[in-house]
Amino acid sequence: MTGGNNIFSKTDHLTTEQILNYLGKSLSRQELHEVENHLADCELCSDAVEDRKSTRLNSSHANISYA
């Protein structure tokens, strides 16, 4: 995981691209394993994934036509 650009971060975090690829099921088996291990240990990234899931779910409901 690369998030080392933030000098105040004590740990690396998932990038937005990694989160989107995770949610889009676009990761290799190795990448999926690394992301899932990271999510098990990192509340911040887990919250970011859940927020992104919620945003995607809400936007998909907004596109539904009930005509």
C-alpha positions as CSV (number, residue, x, y, z in Angstrom):
1,M,0.0,0.0,0.0
2,T,1.4,3.4,-0.9
3,G,0.3,6.4,1.0
4,G,3.7,7.5,2.1
5,N,3.3,11.0,0.5
6,N,1.8,12.2,3.8
7,I,4.7,12.8,6.2
8,F,2.2,12.9,9.1
9,S,0.9,9.4,8.5
10,K,2.3,6.7,10.7
11,T,1.1,4.0,8.3
12,D,0.5,3.6,4.7
13,H,-3.1,3.8,3.5
14,L,-5.0,2.6,0.5
15,T,-5.1,5.0,-2.5
16,T,-8.4,6.0,-4.0
17,E,-7.5,3.9,-7.0
18,Q,-7.0,0.9,-4.8
19,I,-10.3,1.4,-3.1
20,L,-12.2,1.8,-6.4
21,N,-10.4,-1.3,-7.9
22,Y,-11.3,-3.2,-4.7
23,L,-15.0,-2.2,-5.0
24,G,-15.0,-2.8,-8.7
25,K,-13.5,-6.3,-8.2
26,S,-10.6,-5.3,-10.5
27,L,-7.7,-6.5,-8.3
28,S,-5.4,-9.5,-8.9
29,R,-5.6,-12.2,-6.2
30,Q,-2.4,-10.9,-4.7
31,E,-3.6,-7.3,-4.6
32,L,-7.0,-8.4,-3.2
33,H,-5.2,-10.3,-0.4
34,E,-3.0,-7.3,0.4
35,V,-6.0,-4.9,0.4
36,E,-8.1,-7.2,2.6
37,N,-5.3,-7.6,5.1
38,H,-4.9,-3.9,5.2
39,L,-8.6,-3.3,5.7
40,A,-8.6,-5.8,8.6
41,D,-6.0,-3.6,10.4
42,C,-6.9,-0.1,9.3
43,E,-10.1,1.5,10.6
44,L,-9.5,4.7,8.5
45,C,-9.3,2.8,5.2
46,S,-12.2,0.5,6.2
47,D,-14.3,3.6,6.8
48,A,-13.2,5.0,3.5
49,V,-14.3,1.8,1.7
50,E,-17.7,1.9,3.5
51,D,-18.2,5.5,2.7
52,R,-17.4,4.8,-1.0
53,K,-19.8,1.9,-1.0
54,S,-22.5,4.0,0.4
55,T,-21.9,6.8,-2.1
56,R,-22.0,4.3,-5.0
57,L,-25.2,2.7,-3.7
58,N,-26.9,6.1,-3.2
59,S,-25.9,7.3,-6.6
60,S,-27.2,4.2,-8.3
61,H,-30.5,4.6,-6.6
62,A,-30.6,8.3,-7.8
63,N,-30.4,7.0,-11.4
64,I,-33.5,4.8,-11.1
65,S,-36.6,6.0,-12.9
66,Y,-39.9,5.2,-11.3
67,A,-42.0,6.3,-14.3
